[in-house]
Amino acid sequence: MTTRLRLPQRRAAETFEFEVGGLSYTATMGRFDDGALSEIFLSNGKAGSDSDTAARDCAIVASIALQFGAPIEVIRHALMRNRDGSACGPLGAALDLLDKERAQ
């Protein structure tokens, strides 16, 4: 069984806002000491709504997967896409934005 990587007490993080499906979201991405993505927090302006709960739950599952060593690209490519290739949900959109930033 793979061991979950421990997060440092203090870690680099970045926060940004974006929109998906007409809803605004805030994402915070935490990183391991080596700069690799370690955790994701997602929320939207409608606290307690179904969309907020789904975004938060997706981020928790993605964070656990990352801490167990799942490659971020595997997670990103496994998420639902629209016909034009854009992400359907907030986790995919946030990861796409990170990928776009990394490519620049």
Rosetta blueprint (number, residue, H / E / L):
1 M L
2 T L
3 T L
4 R L
5 L L
6 R L
7 L L
8 P L
9 Q L
10 R L
11 R L
12 A L
13 A E
14 E E
15 T E
16 F E
17 E E
18 F E
19 E E
20 V E
21 G L
22 G L
23 L E
24 S E
25 Y E
26 T E
27 A E
28 T E
29 M E
30 G E
31 R E
32 F L
33 D L
34 D L
35 G L
36 A L
37 L E
38 S E
39 E E
40 I E
41 F E
42 L E
43 S E
44 N E
45 G L
46 K L
47 A L
48 G L
49 S L
50 D H
51 S H
52 D H
53 T H
54 A H
55 A H
56 R H
57 D H
58 C H
59 A H
60 I H
61 V H
62 A H
63 S H
64 I H
65 A H
66 L H
67 Q H
68 F L
69 G L
70 A L
71 P L
72 I H
73 E H
74 V H
75 I H
76 R H
77 H H
78 A H
79 L L
80 M L
81 R E
82 N L
83 R L
84 D L
85 G L
86 S L
87 A E
88 C L
89 G L
90 P H
91 L H
92 G H
93 A H
94 A H
95 L H
96 D H
97 L H
98 L H
99 D H
100 K H
101 E H
102 R H
103 A H
104 Q L
